[in-house]
Amino acid sequence: MLQGETYLVEAKWQEAPTGVADLHTFHGKLEPTAGWTRGPFVSNSGLTEDGLSAFGKGKCVVCMDSLDL
C-alpha cells in the first residue's frame, strides 16, 4: 500500500525485452484484486512493441524499464 493505493510489483531481469505474454500473465494476477490496484512491471531489458501496444495506455499495468528507475 502506498498512500492508500494497492500495488502489485513484478520485475524481470532477463536478456530479451519483455513481451506481451509476460504482461498478460502479470495482468491476470491483478484481475482478482480490487479494481483500483495498479501493477508496476519493471523489465531491465525493456519491453517489446507488442507489449507496449497492449499495455501502454489506460491499463492497470504500468510498464517501466531500467531507465525509468
Secondary structure, 3 states (H helix, E strand, C coil): CECCECECCEEECCCCCECHHHHHHHHHHHCCCCCCCEEEEEECCCECHHHHHHHCCCCCEEEEEHHHC
